[in-house]
């Protein structure tokens, strides 16, 4: 399948003559912004996942959201029409619980700032969740607790961390998508404690190695494909783990952000939604007669002065893939600073 965990060495997105659900044995799927948003299934998600599973692909759901338990997530997926069991769900709460268990005595108390997902994961590792900094905790763990998490919970974390208690965070996603838009995620809450204490937590979730390790241990994937909507968690996590990735444009990443991506944020494949699992991916090639240009599906993308330009016609996604090749090649190991406004406007972005 070529170079794992990278796009092409020259900076282009890769193509695949084989449908992705056949080329990879396991899809490591993010949830928020990929499968659902605000609790409702994203368009084409249910049908695409059903077809991929029926085609032999193992579906594993990998989320940085530590609020809900794997049982609750599996029930929700099943209600949406994607049958799942708790063992199909891997959360940052599980990853951080393993990380804590490796550093504190068996049966140790852990101060929890978050929801039930963290408490269940800690008990699974033989640790005792507690609610107060006065309960003599051996560690503090912080995870997304929902929009109603009381301000006083942050104070409890601060009291313990200021005393030198080791501090862990399930993840540091600054935002989380919802039915009304983008809201503050656990990373924003972590910043509250960081600012108040001057301390830094150990972080388990994507894009860091503990989450990838937890996922591989629990799924046994041999040819995994990470599927996500976030460059700084899903795609960077795949990069760090040395595995391939598919970015879907149903969540927080827009086309302009994709074009500006640094190498660790550049996905192997790009598609509109989860239907991308069921198809091959078109090749992006050097465009004949256009120096430094790249072509895909009837489009040619080139750099003209300080801007990206797009010529031709075809499917908008193919134009975006060609633009990615031109932008990433121009940027090299950095971020593309070229104006992409007019080129993206031609594609409807």
C-alpha positions as a Markdown table, in Angstrom:
| # | Residue | x | y | z |
|---|---|---|---|---|
| 1 | Unk | 0.0 | 0.0 | 0.0 |
| 2 | Unk | 3.0 | 2.3 | -0.1 |
| 3 | Unk | 4.5 | 4.5 | 2.5 |
| 4 | Unk | 2.4 | 4.2 | 5.7 |
| 5 | Unk | 1.5 | 7.2 | 7.7 |
| 6 | Unk | 2.4 | 9.7 | 5.0 |
| 7 | Unk | 1.1 | 11.1 | 1.8 |
| 8 | Unk | 3.4 | 10.8 | -1.2 |
| 9 | Unk | 7.1 | 11.8 | -0.6 |
| 10 | Unk | 6.6 | 14.7 | -3.0 |
| 11 | Unk | 3.8 | 16.1 | -0.8 |
| 12 | Unk | 0.7 | 15.0 | -2.8 |
| 13 | Unk | -2.3 | 13.1 | -1.5 |
| 14 | Unk | -2.1 | 9.5 | -2.4 |
| 15 | Unk | -4.4 | 7.7 | -4.8 |
| 16 | Unk | -5.7 | 4.2 | -4.3 |
| 17 | Unk | -7.0 | 2.0 | -7.1 |
| 18 | Unk | -8.7 | -0.2 | -4.5 |
| 19 | Unk | -11.7 | 0.9 | -2.4 |
| 20 | Unk | -10.4 | 1.9 | 1.0 |
| 21 | Unk | -12.6 | -0.5 | 2.9 |
| 22 | Unk | -10.9 | -3.3 | 1.0 |
| 23 | Unk | -7.4 | -1.9 | 1.2 |
| 24 | Unk | -7.4 | -1.6 | 5.0 |
| 25 | Unk | -8.6 | -4.1 | 7.6 |
| 26 | Unk | -9.8 | -1.7 | 10.2 |
| 27 | Unk | -11.2 | 1.8 | 10.2 |
| 28 | Unk | -10.3 | 3.8 | 13.3 |
| 29 | Unk | -13.2 | 6.3 | 13.2 |
| 30 | Unk | -13.5 | 9.5 | 15.1 |
| 31 | Unk | -17.1 | 10.2 | 16.2 |
| 32 | Unk | -17.9 | 13.9 | 16.6 |
| 33 | Unk | -17.8 | 15.5 | 13.2 |
| 34 | Unk | -17.4 | 12.2 | 11.4 |
| 35 | Unk | -20.2 | 9.8 | 12.3 |
| 36 | Unk | -22.5 | 12.2 | 14.1 |
| 37 | Unk | -22.8 | 15.8 | 15.2 |
| 38 | Unk | -24.9 | 16.9 | 18.1 |
| 39 | Unk | -26.0 | 13.3 | 18.5 |
| 40 | Unk | -27.5 | 13.0 | 15.0 |
| 41 | Unk | -26.0 | 11.0 | 12.3 |
| 42 | Unk | -24.0 | 12.9 | 9.6 |
| 43 | Unk | -25.3 | 12.5 | 6.1 |
| 44 | Unk | -24.3 | 9.2 | 4.4 |
| 45 | Unk | -22.6 | 7.9 | 7.6 |
| 46 | Unk | -24.9 | 5.1 | 8.4 |
| 47 | Unk | -25.1 | 3.7 | 4.9 |
| 48 | Unk | -21.4 | 4.0 | 4.3 |
| 49 | Unk | -20.4 | 2.3 | 7.5 |
| 50 | Unk | -22.9 | -0.5 | 6.9 |
| 51 | Unk | -21.5 | -1.1 | 3.5 |
| 52 | Unk | -17.9 | -1.0 | 4.7 |
| 53 | Unk | -18.7 | -3.5 | 7.5 |
| 54 | Unk | -20.6 | -5.8 | 5.1 |
| 55 | Unk | -17.5 | -5.6 | 2.9 |
| 56 | Unk | -15.3 | -7.1 | 5.6 |
| 57 | Unk | -13.9 | -4.0 | 7.2 |
| 58 | Unk | -13.7 | -3.9 | 11.1 |
| 59 | Unk | -15.1 | -0.7 | 12.4 |
| 60 | Unk | -13.6 | 0.8 | 15.6 |
| 61 | Unk | -14.8 | 4.1 | 17.0 |
| 62 | Unk | -12.0 | 6.1 | 18.5 |
| 63 | Unk | -12.9 | 9.3 | 20.4 |
| 64 | Unk | -11.2 | 11.9 | 22.4 |
| 65 | Unk | -14.5 | 12.7 | 24.2 |
| 66 | Unk | -14.1 | 11.1 | 27.6 |
| 67 | Unk | -17.6 | 12.0 | 28.8 |
| 68 | Unk | -19.6 | 8.9 | 27.8 |
| 69 | Unk | -18.8 | 5.2 | 28.5 |
| 70 | Unk | -18.1 | 2.8 | 25.7 |
| 71 | Unk | -21.5 | 1.1 | 26.5 |
| 72 | Unk | -23.3 | 4.4 | 26.1 |
| 73 | Unk | -21.5 | 5.2 | 22.8 |
| 74 | Unk | -22.2 | 1.7 | 21.4 |
| 75 | Unk | -25.9 | 2.1 | 22.3 |
| 76 | Unk | -26.0 | 5.4 | 20.6 |
| 77 | Unk | -24.4 | 4.1 | 17.5 |
| 78 | Unk | -26.8 | 1.2 | 17.4 |
| 79 | Unk | -29.8 | 3.5 | 17.7 |
| 80 | Unk | -28.4 | 5.5 | 14.8 |
| 81 | Unk | -28.4 | 2.4 | 12.7 |
| 82 | Unk | -24.7 | 1.3 | 13.1 |
| 83 | Unk | -24.7 | -1.8 | 15.3 |
| 84 | Unk | -21.8 | -1.6 | 17.7 |
| 85 | Unk | -20.7 | -3.2 | 21.0 |
| 86 | Unk | -18.7 | -1.6 | 23.8 |
| 87 | Unk | -15.6 | -3.4 | 22.7 |
| 88 | Unk | -15.8 | -1.5 | 19.4 |
| 89 | Unk | -15.3 | 1.9 | 21.2 |
| 90 | Unk | -12.0 | 3.2 | 22.4 |
| 91 | Unk | -12.0 | 6.5 | 24.4 |
| 92 | Unk | -9.4 | 8.9 | 25.6 |
| 93 | Unk | -10.7 | 8.0 | 29.1 |
| 94 | Unk | -9.5 | 4.4 | 28.6 |
| 95 | Unk | -6.1 | 5.7 | 27.3 |
| 96 | Unk | -5.6 | 8.1 | 30.2 |
| 97 | Unk | -6.7 | 5.5 | 32.8 |
| 98 | Unk | -4.0 | 3.1 | 31.5 |
| 99 | Unk | -1.4 | 5.9 | 31.6 |
| 100 | Unk | -2.3 | 6.7 | 35.2 |
| 101 | Unk | -2.4 | 3.0 | 36.3 |
| 102 | Unk | 1.2 | 2.7 | 35.1 |
| 103 | Unk | 2.4 | 5.5 | 37.4 |
| 104 | Unk | 0.4 | 5.1 | 40.7 |
| 105 | Unk | -0.1 | 2.2 | 43.1 |
| 106 | Unk | -2.8 | -0.3 | 42.5 |
| 107 | Unk | -6.1 | 0.8 | 44.0 |
| 108 | Unk | -4.9 | 4.4 | 44.3 |
| 109 | Unk | -7.4 | 7.3 | 44.5 |
| 110 | Unk | -7.8 | 9.6 | 41.5 |
| 111 | Unk | -9.5 | 12.9 | 41.7 |
| 112 | Unk | -11.9 | 13.1 | 38.7 |
| 113 | Unk | -12.8 | 16.3 | 36.9 |
| 114 | Unk | -15.2 | 15.1 | 34.2 |
| 115 | Unk | -18.0 | 12.6 | 33.5 |
| 116 | Unk | -18.9 | 9.0 | 34.0 |
| 117 | Unk | -16.7 | 7.8 | 31.1 |
| 118 | Unk | -13.6 | 8.7 | 33.2 |
| 119 | Unk | -14.9 | 7.0 | 36.3 |
| 120 | Unk | -15.7 | 3.7 | 34.5 |
| 121 | Unk | -12.3 | 3.7 | 32.8 |
| 122 | Unk | -10.5 | 4.2 | 36.1 |
| 123 | Unk | -12.4 | 1.4 | 37.8 |
| 124 | Unk | -11.5 | -0.8 | 34.9 |
| 125 | Unk | -7.9 | -0.3 | 35.8 |
| 126 | Unk | -8.5 | -0.9 | 39.5 |
| 127 | Unk | -8.3 | 2.7 | 40.5 |
| 128 | Unk | -10.7 | 4.6 | 42.9 |
| 129 | Unk | -12.4 | 7.8 | 41.6 |
| 130 | Unk | -12.8 | 10.5 | 44.2 |
| 131 | Unk | -14.4 | 13.9 | 44.1 |
| 132 | Unk | -12.3 | 16.2 | 46.4 |
| 133 | Unk | -8.7 | 17.3 | 46.6 |
| 134 | Unk | -9.1 | 16.5 | 50.3 |
| 135 | Unk | -9.5 | 12.8 | 49.6 |
| 136 | Unk | -5.8 | 12.3 | 49.4 |
| 137 | Unk | -5.7 | 11.5 | 45.6 |
| 138 | Unk | -2.6 | 10.1 | 44.0 |
| 139 | Unk | -3.5 | 11.7 | 40.7 |
| 140 | Unk | -5.9 | 14.2 | 39.1 |
| 141 | Unk | -7.5 | 13.4 | 35.8 |
| 142 | Unk | -9.4 | 15.9 | 33.7 |
| 143 | Unk | -11.8 | 15.1 | 30.8 |
| 144 | Unk | -14.7 | 16.6 | 29.0 |
| 145 | Unk | -17.6 | 16.8 | 31.5 |
| 146 | Unk | -20.3 | 18.4 | 29.3 |
| 147 | Unk | -21.6 | 21.9 | 29.3 |
| 148 | Unk | -23.0 | 21.7 | 32.8 |
| 149 | Unk | -19.7 | 20.9 | 34.6 |
| 150 | Unk | -19.6 | 23.2 | 37.7 |
| 151 | Unk | -16.9 | 25.8 | 38.0 |
| 152 | Unk | -16.0 | 24.4 | 41.4 |
| 153 | Unk | -14.7 | 21.2 | 39.8 |
| 154 | Unk | -11.9 | 23.2 | 38.3 |
| 155 | Unk | -11.1 | 24.6 | 41.7 |
| 156 | Unk | -10.8 | 21.1 | 43.1 |
| 157 | Unk | -8.3 | 20.2 | 40.4 |
| 158 | Unk | -6.3 | 23.4 | 41.1 |
| 159 | Unk | -6.1 | 22.7 | 44.8 |
| 160 | Unk | -4.6 | 19.2 | 44.2 |
| 161 | Unk | -2.3 | 20.2 | 41.4 |
| 162 | Unk | -0.9 | 23.1 | 43.4 |
| 163 | Unk | 0.0 | 20.6 | 46.1 |
| 164 | Unk | 2.1 | 18.7 | 43.6 |
| 165 | Unk | -0.4 | 15.9 | 42.8 |
| 166 | Unk | 0.3 | 14.5 | 39.3 |
| 167 | Unk | -2.1 | 15.9 | 36.7 |
| 168 | Unk | -3.4 | 14.0 | 33.7 |
| 169 | Unk | -5.8 | 15.1 | 30.9 |
| 170 | Unk | -7.7 | 12.8 | 28.6 |
| 171 | Unk | -7.2 | 15.2 | 25.7 |
| 172 | Unk | -6.7 | 18.8 | 24.9 |
| 173 | Unk | -9.2 | 19.4 | 22.0 |
| 174 | Unk | -10.0 | 23.1 | 22.3 |
| 175 | Unk | -13.3 | 22.7 | 20.6 |
| 176 | Unk | -16.1 | 20.2 | 20.2 |
| 177 | Unk | -18.8 | 20.3 | 17.4 |
| 178 | Unk | -22.5 | 20.4 | 18.4 |
| 179 | Unk | -25.9 | 21.0 | 16.9 |
| 180 | Unk | -25.6 | 24.8 | 17.3 |
| 181 | Unk | -22.0 | 25.1 | 16.2 |
| 182 | Unk | -18.5 | 24.7 | 17.7 |
| 183 | Unk | -18.3 | 24.9 | 21.5 |
| 184 | Unk | -15.4 | 24.7 | 24.0 |
| 185 | Unk | -13.8 | 21.3 | 24.5 |
| 186 | Unk | -11.7 | 19.8 | 27.2 |
| 187 | Unk | -8.7 | 21.6 | 26.1 |
| 188 | Unk | -10.3 | 24.9 | 27.0 |
| 189 | Unk | -11.1 | 23.5 | 30.5 |
| 190 | Unk | -7.5 | 22.2 | 30.8 |
| 191 | Unk | -6.3 | 25.8 | 30.1 |
| 192 | Unk | -8.3 | 27.0 | 33.1 |
| 193 | Unk | -6.3 | 24.8 | 35.5 |
| 194 | Unk | -3.0 | 25.4 | 33.6 |
| 195 | Unk | -3.4 | 29.2 | 34.0 |
| 196 | Unk | -4.3 | 28.9 | 37.6 |
| 197 | Unk | -1.5 | 26.6 | 38.6 |
| 198 | Unk | 1.3 | 27.0 | 36.1 |
| 199 | Unk | 1.4 | 23.2 | 35.7 |
| 200 | Unk | 1.3 | 21.0 | 32.6 |
| 201 | Unk | -0.7 | 17.8 | 32.5 |
| 202 | Unk | 0.3 | 14.5 | 30.9 |
| 203 | Unk | -2.1 | 14.0 | 28.0 |
| 204 | Unk | -3.3 | 10.7 | 26.6 |
| 205 | Unk | -5.6 | 11.5 | 23.8 |
| 206 | Unk | -5.1 | 12.0 | 20.1 |
| 207 | Unk | -2.7 | 13.0 | 18.6 |
| 208 | Unk | -0.4 | 11.6 | 21.3 |
| 209 | Unk | 1.0 | 8.0 | 21.4 |
| 210 | Unk | -1.0 | 6.7 | 24.5 |
| 211 | Unk | -4.2 | 6.9 | 22.4 |
| 212 | Unk | -2.7 | 5.2 | 19.4 |
| 213 | Unk | -1.3 | 2.5 | 21.7 |
| 214 | Unk | -4.7 | 2.0 | 23.4 |
| 215 | Unk | -6.4 | 1.7 | 20.0 |
| 216 | Unk | -4.0 | -0.9 | 18.6 |
| 217 | Unk | -4.1 | -2.9 | 21.8 |
| 218 | Unk | -7.9 | -3.0 | 21.8 |
| 219 | Unk | -8.5 | -3.6 | 18.1 |
| 220 | Unk | -5.6 | -5.7 | 17.0 |
| 221 | Unk | -5.6 | -3.8 | 13.7 |
| 222 | Unk | -2.9 | -4.8 | 11.3 |
| 223 | Unk | -3.7 | -2.4 | 8.4 |
| 224 | Unk | -5.5 | 0.5 | 10.1 |
| 225 | Unk | -6.9 | 3.6 | 8.4 |
| 226 | Unk | -7.6 | 6.6 | 10.7 |
| 227 | Unk | -10.7 | 8.4 | 9.7 |
| 228 | Unk | -11.3 | 11.9 | 11.1 |
| 229 | Unk | -12.3 | 15.5 | 10.7 |
| 230 | Unk | -9.5 | 17.2 | 12.7 |
| 231 | Unk | -6.0 | 17.9 | 11.4 |
| 232 | Unk | -4.5 | 18.4 | 14.9 |
| 233 | Unk | -5.8 | 15.3 | 16.5 |
| 234 | Unk | -7.0 | 12.6 | 14.0 |
| 235 | Unk | -4.5 | 13.3 | 11.2 |
| 236 | Unk | -1.6 | 14.2 | 13.4 |
| 237 | Unk | -2.3 | 11.1 | 15.5 |
| 238 | Unk | -2.2 | 8.9 | 12.4 |
| 239 | Unk | 1.1 | 10.6 | 11.4 |
| 240 | Unk | 2.6 | 10.0 | 14.9 |
| 241 | Unk | 1.4 | 6.4 | 14.7 |
| 242 | Unk | 2.9 | 5.8 | 11.3 |
| 243 | Unk | -0.5 | 4.8 | 9.7 |
| 244 | Unk | -2.6 | 6.2 | 6.8 |
| 245 | Unk | -5.5 | 8.6 | 7.2 |
| 246 | Unk | -8.6 | 9.8 | 5.5 |
| 247 | Unk | -9.9 | 13.3 | 6.2 |
| 248 | Unk | -13.6 | 13.9 | 5.8 |
| 249 | Unk | -14.9 | 17.4 | 5.4 |
| 250 | Unk | -18.0 | 17.0 | 7.7 |
| 251 | Unk | -16.5 | 18.5 | 10.8 |
| 252 | Unk | -14.3 | 21.3 | 11.9 |
| 253 | Unk | -11.7 | 21.4 | 9.1 |
| 254 | Unk | -12.4 | 23.5 | 6.1 |
| 255 | Unk | -10.7 | 23.5 | 2.7 |
| 256 | Unk | -8.5 | 26.6 | 3.4 |
| 257 | Unk | -7.2 | 25.0 | 6.6 |
| 258 | Unk | -6.4 | 21.8 | 4.7 |
| 259 | Unk | -4.4 | 23.7 | 2.1 |
| 260 | Unk | -2.4 | 25.4 | 4.9 |
| 261 | Unk | -1.6 | 22.1 | 6.7 |
| 262 | Unk | 2.0 | 21.4 | 7.8 |
| 263 | Unk | 3.3 | 17.9 | 7.0 |
| 264 | Unk | 2.1 | 16.2 | 10.2 |
| 265 | Unk | -1.5 | 17.5 | 9.5 |
| 266 | Unk | -1.6 | 16.4 | 5.8 |
| 267 | Unk | -3.9 | 13.4 | 5.3 |
| 268 | Unk | -3.2 | 10.5 | 3.0 |
| 269 | Unk | -6.6 | 10.8 | 1.4 |
| 270 | Unk | -9.3 | 13.5 | 1.4 |
| 271 | Unk | -13.1 | 13.0 | 0.8 |
| 272 | Unk | -16.3 | 14.8 | 1.4 |
| 273 | Unk | -17.8 | 12.3 | 3.9 |
| 274 | Unk | -17.7 | 8.6 | 4.8 |
| 275 | Unk | -18.7 | 7.5 | 1.3 |
| 276 | Unk | -14.9 | 7.9 | 0.7 |
| 277 | Unk | -14.5 | 4.5 | 2.5 |
| 278 | Unk | -16.3 | 2.7 | -0.3 |
| 279 | Unk | -14.3 | 4.0 | -3.3 |
| 280 | Unk | -10.8 | 4.3 | -4.5 |
| 281 | Unk | -9.0 | 7.6 | -4.5 |
| 282 | Unk | -8.0 | 9.4 | -7.7 |
| 283 | Unk | -4.3 | 9.9 | -8.4 |
| 284 | Unk | -2.9 | 13.4 | -8.4 |
| 285 | Unk | -0.4 | 13.7 | -11.2 |
| 286 | Unk | 2.1 | 16.3 | -12.4 |
| 287 | Unk | 0.2 | 18.3 | -15.1 |
| 288 | Unk | 1.6 | 18.3 | -18.6 |
| 289 | Unk | 2.4 | 21.8 | -19.9 |
| 290 | Unk | 2.0 | 23.4 | -16.5 |
| 291 | Unk | 5.3 | 23.8 | -14.7 |
| 292 | Unk | 4.9 | 23.0 | -11.1 |
| 293 | Unk | 1.3 | 22.2 | -11.7 |
| 294 | Unk | -0.8 | 19.2 | -10.5 |
| 295 | Unk | -3.8 | 17.6 | -12.1 |
| 296 | Unk | -6.7 | 15.6 | -10.8 |
| 297 | Unk | -10.0 | 14.8 | -12.5 |
| 298 | Unk | -10.0 | 17.6 | -15.1 |
| 299 | Unk | -8.5 | 20.2 | -12.9 |
| 300 | Unk | -5.0 | 21.7 | -12.9 |
| 301 | Unk | -3.7 | 23.6 | -9.9 |
| 302 | Unk | -0.7 | 25.8 | -10.1 |
| 303 | Unk | 1.1 | 28.6 | -8.1 |
| 304 | Unk | 0.9 | 32.0 | -9.8 |
| 305 | Unk | 2.7 | 34.7 | -7.9 |
| 306 | Unk | 1.5 | 34.7 | -4.3 |
| 307 | Unk | -1.7 | 32.7 | -5.0 |
| 308 | Unk | -3.0 | 29.3 | -5.9 |
| 309 | Unk | -4.8 | 29.1 | -9.2 |
| 310 | Unk | -7.1 | 26.5 | -10.6 |
| 311 | Unk | -7.9 | 25.8 | -14.3 |
| 312 | Unk | -10.2 | 23.3 | -15.9 |
| 313 | Unk | -13.4 | 21.7 | -14.7 |
| 314 | Unk | -14.7 | 18.6 | -12.9 |
| 315 | Unk | -15.7 | 17.4 | -9.5 |
| 316 | Unk | -14.9 | 19.9 | -6.7 |
| 317 | Unk | -13.1 | 17.3 | -4.6 |
| 318 | Unk | -10.7 | 16.6 | -7.4 |
| 319 | Unk | -10.0 | 20.3 | -7.7 |
| 320 | Unk | -9.3 | 20.3 | -3.9 |
| 321 | Unk | -6.9 | 17.4 | -4.2 |
| 322 | Unk | -5.0 | 19.1 | -7.0 |
| 323 | Unk | -4.8 | 22.3 | -4.9 |
| 324 | Unk | -3.5 | 20.3 | -1.9 |
| 325 | Unk | -0.7 | 18.9 | -4.1 |
| 326 | Unk | 0.3 | 22.4 | -5.4 |
| 327 | Unk | 0.0 | 24.0 | -1.9 |
| 328 | Unk | 1.9 | 21.3 | 0.0 |
| 329 | Unk | 4.6 | 21.0 | -2.6 |
| 330 | Unk | 5.1 | 24.7 | -2.5 |
| 331 | Unk | 5.2 | 24.8 | 1.3 |
| 332 | Unk | 7.6 | 21.9 | 1.7 |
| 333 | Unk | 8.0 | 21.3 | 5.5 |
| 334 | Unk | 6.1 | 24.5 | 6.4 |
| 335 | Unk | 2.6 | 25.9 | 6.0 |
| 336 | Unk | 1.4 | 27.3 | 2.7 |
| 337 | Unk | 0.9 | 31.0 | 2.9 |
| 338 | Unk | -0.5 | 31.4 | -0.6 |
| 339 | Unk | -3.9 | 33.1 | -1.2 |
| 340 | Unk | -6.3 | 30.3 | -2.0 |
| 341 | Unk | -9.6 | 32.4 | -2.0 |
| 342 | Unk | -10.3 | 32.6 | -5.7 |
| 343 | Unk | -9.3 | 29.0 | -6.3 |
| 344 | Unk | -11.6 | 27.7 | -3.6 |
| 345 | Unk | -14.4 | 29.9 | -4.7 |
| 346 | Unk | -14.4 | 28.1 | -8.0 |
| 347 | Unk | -15.0 | 24.9 | -6.1 |
| 348 | Unk | -17.8 | 26.4 | -4.0 |
| 349 | Unk | -15.7 | 26.6 | -0.8 |
